[in-house]
Amino acid sequence: MKIKHSKFRNTGLIFELLVKQIAADTLSKKDSSAVDIIKRFYAGKTTLAKEFKLYEFILKNKNVSTQKAANIVSTITEISRKLNQTTLKKQKYELISEIKKSYNIEEFFNIQITDYKPLAALYCLLEAQNNNELVDPDYLVNNRTTILEHLTASEVNKEDVEDSVIQEFAKYDKDLKLLTFKILLEKFNDRYKDFSPEHKNILKEFITSVNSTTRLRNVVNEELDKISKAVTEMIPNIKDDVIKIKLEEVAKSIAPISKKTKVSDSHLINIMQYYDLIKELKNLWG
C-alpha cells in the first residue's frame, strides 16, 4: 500500500502555514489568531509539539553529510514510533478546528510553502512507520530519498538509499535478512496480496522492530498466545481423532519465549506456519 499525503495532518506543514498567516495578518494590520494557535498547540510538551520538533529538525539541518543525513532520518522515525498516535490524532483534529474558526480553510492551505516537498515526504515516512499495513518498499525509498536530498542539498542515488535501508536490518540472522530484504526491495506480488492480516502484521513487526528487541519479543509472545488460543478453540470442531490429538499436542507445545532467548528467523517462520495451519483448519472445519 501507499500512504497518501494529508495537508490536514502534516504538523510541520501546518506550522509553516501558520507562520505565513501571521505575516499576512501583520501586513493587513490586524491581530493574528495564528499566534495564539501556535502558542496553544506548538509550545510546551504536547504530543503534537513533540512531533513538530521532528519536522523542525529536518528543516533546520541542511548541507549535512550523507551519513549524518541517514542517521537523522533513522533517529526521527524511531522517535516517531514512541509517540502516542491516538493522542496525536486528537490534537491534530483540535488544531484544524481552531484554524477553521479564524480562517477560510481552503485559502489557508493554498498558501505556498518553500519546503513543501520534504515536509510531505517526512509525513508519509512517519505515517508508514506507524501504520498497521506493510507499505510499498519503493514508496518508502522514494520518500526517504526526497528527505536525504533536502538534508544534503545534493542529488542522492536511489540505489544508495536502498542500501541504507538494508543496513538497518543487518543485525538479523542470515535467513531472516534474506526474507526481509525481499519484502523491502521487491514489489508486492500476487502471493503477498493473499496474505492474511495476521501474516502482514507479524511481517511488519519483524521489519520495523529491528532496533527494539524487547518490543519484538513481546509481539512474538502476543502472537503465540493468540495462536495457542485459536488452535485450542478449534479442537472441539475437528472430526478426525488423529488430527485432534496432534492439534492438542501442538497447542501444548506453543509457549512464550523467555527474556534470555534471542528472537530469530525460526520464530517468524513458526508463526507464519501456525497461521497457515489455522487457515487450513478453518477451511476444512470452519
N, C-alpha and C positions, 0 to 999 in steps of 0.2 A: 504494500500500500504506500501511498504518498501523503505527506502532510500538506494541507493547504494553508497558505499564509493568511492570517486574520489580523487586519489592522486594529480591530476592536480588542484584541487580546495581547497585542505586542507592547509590553511595558516600556521598552526602550523607545519605540516609535512614538507612543503617546506622549512621553516626556518631552521629546524634541518638538512635537506639535504644540504642546502647552507653552514651551519657551517662545516659539514663534508667535503664538497667540498673544502672549504678554507684550511682545514688541509691537504687534499690530494695535493692541488696545492702548498702549502708551502713546503711539503716534496719533491715535484718534482722541487723545486727551480724555480718556475715561478710565475709571477703576477697572482693574482686570481681575475677574473671578478666577482666572487661571493661577494666579499667585496663591490663593487660598487652597485651591485643589492640589497644587504641588506640595504645599506645607502639610496637608492632611494625609496624602497618600504616599509621598515620596520621602518624607522625613521620618526620623525615628527608627523603630525596629520592626515595622510591619513586614509581613511576608512579601508583599509587593515591592517594598523598598529594598529588601534583600535581593529579589530577582533583578530589580533595576540595576543594582551595582554590577551585575554580570554583564549587562549591556553596556554600562558606562565604562567598564574595564576594557571592553573591545574597542570602543570609540576613542578612548584616551591613549591606547597603545598603537603606535604606527611606526613604520620603518624599523621593526624589530627583526632579529634573525629568524630564519626558518625554524630552527629548533625551539626558540623561545615561543614563537607563534603556535607551534604544535603543542607545547606544554600549556600555554594559556587556554587553548580550546579544550584540551583534556581536563584541566582543572575546573573550568567553568561548567562543563557538562556533568562532572562528578558532583559539584556543589548543588547543581540544579536538582539532582535526584534526591537530595536531603530536604528540600523544601516541601512544606505541606501543600499538596496540589489542591485539596478541597478548599482550604483557606484562601489560597491564591486565586482560585476561580471566583470565589465570593467577592473578594476585594476588587477584582477587575470589573465585575458586574457593577459594584457600587461606584467605581471610578467613572465608568461610562455614563451611569445615571446622573452623576454630578455634572459631567460635561454637558449633557443634554439639557440640563436646567438653565444653563447660561449661554449656550451656543447652538447654532444650527449644525447638527452632527455631520451632515453631508459636506457643508462648507469647511468645517473643521478638519475633516480628513482629506480634503482636497488640497491642503497646503503642501507645497513641495518641500521635501527633506533631502538634503545632500547625501546623507549616508543611508538612504532607504534600503539599498541592496544588501549590505552586510547586516543591517538590523533585521530584515526579513529572513535572511539566511540563518541567523542565530535563533530566531523564533522557531523556525522549522526544526533546527537541530535539537533545541531544548524540548520541543514537543515530542520529537521522536524518542528521546531518552526516557520520557515519562508516559509513553503510550503502551497499551497492553498488546498491541499487534506488532509483528515484525515489519519494519519499513524497508522499502526497496533500497538495496545497497547503493545502487547508482545515485539515487536521490540523496542519500547521506553523504556520499563522496562529493557530489556537486555543491552542496551547501557548505561543507567543510572547506572546499576549495575556495569558494567565494570569501569566506571569513579569513582564510590564510592569506589570500591576495590582498585583502584590506589591511591586515596587520603588517605584512612585509612590504606593501606598496610595490609589489612586483608580480609578474605572472608566475603562477605555480603549475608545475607539471602534474596532471591528474594522476598519473601512474605513481608519482611520489606520494600523493595523498593516500592512494590505496595501500601503498607500502606502510605508511604510518599507521593506518587502521589495523593492518596485520600485526604490527609490533605491539599493539595494545593487548593482543591475545597470545603473546609469545610465551607466557608462563604456563600455558596449558600443556597437557601431555600430547604426544605426537598425534595419536588418533583423533583426539578431540580438536586439535588445531586444524587438522585436515577438514574436519566436518564444519567447524565454524567458519573457516576461510571460504569454503564452498558456498555457504549460506550468505556470507557477506559480499562476495565478489562476483557471484553469478546471478543472472536474472532469475526471478521466480519461475519455476517450471510447472508443468501440469500436475506433477505429483505433489508439490507443495500446496497447490490450491485445494487439494483434497484433505489436507491435514486437519485434524480436529482442533478446536480451541485449546484443548489441553496440550496437544503436541506443540502448537505455536507458542504458548505461554512458557513452557519449560525451555524451549529452544531460545527464546528471547532472554530468559534469565541467565542461561549459560553464556550467552553472547555479551550481555551488558553488565554482568556482575563480576567481571574479571578481576577488578580491584577490591572486591569485598567477599572474602572467603566466608565470613560469618553469615552474611546475607544469603549467599548461595547455598550454604549448608542448611540454613533454615528453610529455604524454598524447597530443597530436595526432601527434607523431612516432612514438610507440609504435603508435598505431592505423594510421598509414600504412604502417609496416613490416609489421604483421600482414596488412594488405590486399594489399600487394605480394606477399608470400609466398603468400597464399591464391590470388590470381589466377594466379601463376606455376605453382603446383601443379596448377591445373585445366586449363591449356592442353593438356597431352597427351590429355585426355579429350574435347576438342572435336572433333567430326566435320566441321564446316563449316570449310573452309580460309580463307574470307574472315573469319569471326568469329575464327578462331585468330590470323590476322595482326593484326587490330585489338586483340585482347587482349594480344598481345606488345607492341604499341605503348603500350597502357595501362600495362602492368607497368613499362615503361621510363620512363614519364612520372611515375610516383609517386615523389616524392623528399621527404626531410625538409625542414622549413622551418628557416631559419637563425636564429641568436640575434637578428639585427637585424630579422627580419620580425615584424610585429605580427599576432597571431592575430586573425582576423576571422570574420565570418559566412560568408564563402566557404569557409573551411576546414571548418566544421561541415557546410555543405551538400554539399561534395565527399565528405566521409567518409560521410555518410548515403547519398549516391547510389552510392558504391562498394559499400556493404553491400547496397543494393538489387540492384545488378548481380550480386554474388556469390550472393545468394539465388536470383535467377532462373536463373543458370547451374547451380546445384545442382539446381534443379527440372527443368531440361532434360537435363542430362548427369550428374547425380549428383556 
